[in-house]
Amino acid sequence: MNRPLIEAAERIQDKVFLGGPLKIFESAGRNQFILLLKYGLNPHSKVLDIGCGCLRGGYWLIRFLDPGRYFGIEPNMDMLEAGKQEILGDEILNTKKPRFDSNDQFDYAVFGESNFDFFLCGSIWTHAPKIQIQAMLERFSEFRSDGAVFLTSYIRTEHEKDDYMGNKWVGRSHASDQPGLIKHRLESIKEMAGEHSLTVRPLAPRIFG
């Protein structure tokens, strides 16, 4: 157990929404990092963390990556600032030089960068409508390097009636304190990915954290 990390998460939880249960804060971020390593992550990889929250995954990635190779988008500025203060601290911020933006349009162009190698999107599609998923995949196609990987998590349903077809975000965000989750069919995700000539590879349940 990484006690300093757990204690930092406890302090964050006293201030803002942690992004998930405290009991899995460490393991979820670590599992994301391990999975990225299995897919070829190296210190020079360029990583875009979409919905980076209070840096549950950023804790591991920023320490591993070379300076200036981590990019995080998080509209909830209170969560992000709490993570920067408690999870990273000034020394890591100054030496590793991660870059952040708080746009809520899933705009990857804000950094003036392209050719990202890994896109991390944990606990976003469990709330995002398909119109936002389509936007994320379109921008992935535009800003990815050759062989780039987009890792995401979602709640899967086999039933068409449970496949969320609304146009609004459901759940906590920078604009709402109301909890909520939605489901998507794998077939729907494959259709959206296919529009951009992308291949979908399902992973074992809960492997992504």
JONOR-V487599 format. One record per backbone hydrogen bond with DSSP energy under -0.5 kcal/mol. CO is the residue of the C=O (numbers start at 1). NH is the residue of the N-H. If there is no record, write none. Layout:
<<CO,NH> <CO,NH>>
//
This chain:
<<1,3> <2,6> <3,7> <4,8> <5,9> <6,10> <7,11> <8,12> <9,13> <10,14> <11,15> <12,15> <12,16> <21,24> <22,25> <24,28> <25,29> <26,30> <27,31> <28,32> <29,33> <30,34> <31,35> <32,36> <33,37> <34,38> <35,39> <36,41> <37,40> <42,45> <43,66> <45,47> <46,117> <46,118> <47,49> <47,71> <48,50> <48,120> <49,51> <49,52> <49,73> <52,55> <52,56> <55,59> <57,60> <57,61> <58,62> <59,63> <60,64> <61,65> <66,69> <69,47> <70,99> <71,49> <72,101> <73,51> <73,52> <75,77> <76,80> <77,81> <78,82> <79,83> <80,84> <81,85> <82,86> <83,87> <83,88> <84,89> <88,92> <89,93> <90,94> <91,95> <92,96> <92,97> <93,97> <96,68> <99,72> <101,74> <106,108> <107,110> <108,111> <109,112> <116,145> <117,149> <118,48> <118,120> <119,121> <119,151> <120,50> <121,124> <121,153> <124,127> <124,128> <126,182> <127,170> <129,132> <129,133> <130,134> <131,135> <132,136> <133,137> <134,138> <135,139> <136,140> <137,141> <138,142> <139,143> <140,144> <143,116> <145,148> <149,119> <149,151> <150,152> <151,121> <153,125> <154,156> <155,184> <159,162> <159,163> <160,163> <162,164> <166,130> <173,176> <176,173> <182,155> <183,164> <184,157> <185,189> <186,190> <187,191> <188,192> <189,193> <190,194> <191,195> <193,196> <193,198> <194,197> <204,207> <206,209>>
//
